[in-house]
Amino acid sequence: MKLYADVVLPLPLAGLYTYSIPTEFQNTISEGSRVIVQFGKKKFYTAIVVKLYQPKELLSSIKDVLSTLEDYPIVTRSQLDFWEWVSFYYMCSLGEVYRAALPSALKLESETYVFLNSSFEGEEPLSEKEKNVFYLLSSSKGSSISELEKQAKLSNVIPVVKSLVDKGAAFINENIENSYSAKTLSAVRLARSYSDEELNAILDDLSRAKKQQHLLTVFLYISENTDVVKKKQLLEKAETSSSVLAELVKKDILHLYDYEISRFDYGETNIDSAHELNEYQQEAYNKIQKSFETKDVTLLYGVTSSGKTEIYIQLIKEIISTGKQVLYLLPEIALTAQITNRLKSVFGNKLAVYHSKFNDNERAETWNKLLLDDSVQVILGARSAVFLPFRNLGLVIVDEEHESSYKQQDPAPRYNARNASIVLAGMQSAKVLLGTATPSIETYYNAQEGRYGLVELTKRYENIELPQVEVVNIKELRRKKQMKTFLSPPLIQKVETALSKKEQVILFQNRRGFSSMLECKTCSWVPRCLHCDVSLTYHKGQRMMVCHYCGATYSVPSECPECQTPTLDTLGYGTERVEEEVLEIFPDVSVARMDLDTTRGKKAYENIISKFEDGETELLIGTQMVTKGLDFDNVSVVGVLNADNLLNYPDFRAYEKAYQLMTQVSGRAGRKNKRGLVVLQTSHPSHAIINFVKRNDYASFYKMQLEERHLFRYPPYYRLINIVLRSRDERQVEAAALRFTQSLKQSLGDRVLGPGKPPVSRVQSLYIRNILLKIENNASIRKVRETIEYYQNLISSDPAFKSILLYYDVDPV
């Protein structure tokens, strides 16, 4: 009976596509296999097999799978189930999940090229069309389908190419370039198996070539103790050159070959090197273990610098001793440098690290290692690590669970790795530990309601007091004309004192660049992005203006283009300007800046952090990157330069994010040796959030937020779905959004809000409108989705709205 496969393609298309499996592949293809398929007339893609089946009757007009890439599945069944949940819940296609999940090196490029098989010997003559195409092909340089059609003067060359491939005259697997390459070292082995007598005879024959004789002797000595003799190691031990080795290879005594090695080496496992827990940590650890007996998810609510990481390490030790795997999620790549060092000193090569700063081959190697090798048991990564091929997951740790960085924004799937990891753990019967000093409202609510376990850790490590928070009223200082810069006199004085004691300082400003914008003093002209409705941020170091929405760059005008006067001035300030100001006030201080502009390189995070850890850098300026769980022993003063920026944002989560950011950055002060100091600059010192931060009063903050959320129907009481419509035509997107809103209201009533303009209503030349749905937690997700899709199909079928781009953001943050 004919076998068929339903496959997912790496395209934003709904549904699966069916292909028939040729007889020669039926024993090598299974669910999760990578296969090459033709889609459309000229495109070839790497598809993942989702389902295999034998229908009762043959299906007509079904294309064949053209090739397989491995004889084992690259994606597990449990991963495919997880992909389907992500696709369903976050309202995107399975193809979009596939694109996000697999490393790029395993998603082969789809540009089609055809190569000649130079060793082809035909058993039957080629047709005229086949000959025509065959003689156009090269074994070294691929020809594209479109090129072959032009040169052969054929309107449809695909059947001819397929026929040549079937006869072995051409290859098309090479048309899709496999960009993954293993890392190899040159190694040496005997050209063939020799007896001891034969080797002795060879050594005697080499008596006149003393260097060759010596090299062979050293090789035989090394090979007694190891399976792989590396070329570099052999030449160093023999103290000779490559030319001597080349002679032995030429004589067919030794043979050179490439030996595949890992790109990662974290050393030996040393479980005993983990620190012992103090009494408070041990108590929390015991409570977590107790909680896991009845709860699948537990929240560890521990104040900053309470030693949550040490508790994580003890839990990891416990889980991997049972043979299971642990996924340790972090919100920022910046954190992985510090945590990697701590984990690899304990777990060595049982550890794997996975995030977007690694190149394609490094990520593909980690994927394959998890798929094929049992040795990796601890996986440390950013949000994309939830898609790795776990085989025996026992625990998921989500550190800094409150962080919005866990939410993918663009492109789809717009998933939240914290929430997705809870579902993943449920599918694999694993436990989840959420750790933070500032829980998200939703997580703390679930803990209070009994859905999650709750363990609190209220003491800092070694009983160090929480930092003192000193609020500086910069509005009053400006009135008294005491603010000469954006660093207040009290902050400058505290920084001076700390630096004189050889202590370190962190200054936090949650905006990069030199200034928020330029403005003409004469006519108030402000430069704006041509593609987005937003002013440009001035970057002095790069001598350009940058749009932080689309990335477009513009040169800085010497005069105002509106009134032709040279009166352009800067407004606001970012980290770049803070750095310049600090260097003017403290010219002899070693200063570093950590923001998106200074951390683009692969090792940039690590270099900045390690220099600050080692004391080479005395003062660190940063955006919210510096707030996320970094642990520095010698920081005594932290300055929050503009707390008001965090509070005055048009978002129902603004106060929550402001409280979390200020509390987290405060936690960087005084972590090991003594109580630290936080200087918090604000124009509104009596603001409720400022006072909650000052008193470290999460309970009062939570109570206030919960009342507001309930009153205005926001999470945790309601689920949000943001529908985003975009178009180059503003009137068209306005009309489509209005029609869609009116249609949705017929079924969903006052749960539908909008359509509305976002604060930045045009990005990359596309006009944007939002429709917000507030859905009760107990509502059926499936029914809501079916309702939305029904009305979306009605809108999409209208020719007037064909060019509308639409996507869903479920649980926006």
Protein Blocks (a to p, Z undefined) as FASTA:
>chain_A
ZZdddddddbdbehjddddddfklmmmgcehiacdddehjkbccddddfbdcddfbdceh
iacdfbdfbfcdfbdfklmmmmmmmmmmnopafklmmmmmpcfklmccfbdcddddfkbc
cfbdcdfklmmmmmmpcfkbccdfklmmmmnopablmlmmmmmmmnopacfklmpccfbd
cddddddddfbdcdfklmmmmmmmmmmmmmlmmmmmmmmmmmmmpcbdcfklmmmmnopa
fklmmmmmmnomaccddddddfbdebjadfklpccddfklmmmmmmmmmmmmmpcbdcdd
ddehklpmmmmmmmmmmmmmnopacddddfbfklmmmmmmmmmmmnmmmbccddfkbcfk
lmmmmmmmmmmpckbmbdcddfklmmpccfbdfbdcdehklpmklpcfbdcddddfklmm
mmmmmmnopacddddfbdcfklmmmmmnomaccdddfbdehhiacdddddddfklmmmno
pafbfbdfklmmmmmmmmmnopacddddfbecjbfbdcdfklopacddfkbccdddddfk
lopacdfknopacdddfbdfklopafbccedjdfklmmmmmmmmmmmbccddddfklmmb
mklmmmmmmmmmnomambdcddfklmnopacfklcbdcdfblmlmmmccbfklmmmmmmm
mmmmmmmgokllmccddddddfblmbmklmmmmnopaklmmmmmmmmmmmnopafkbccd
ddddddfblklmmmmmmmmmmmmmmmnmmmbgcddddfblcgehiacddddddddfkbcf
klmmmmmmmmmmmmmmpmklmmpccdddehiZZ
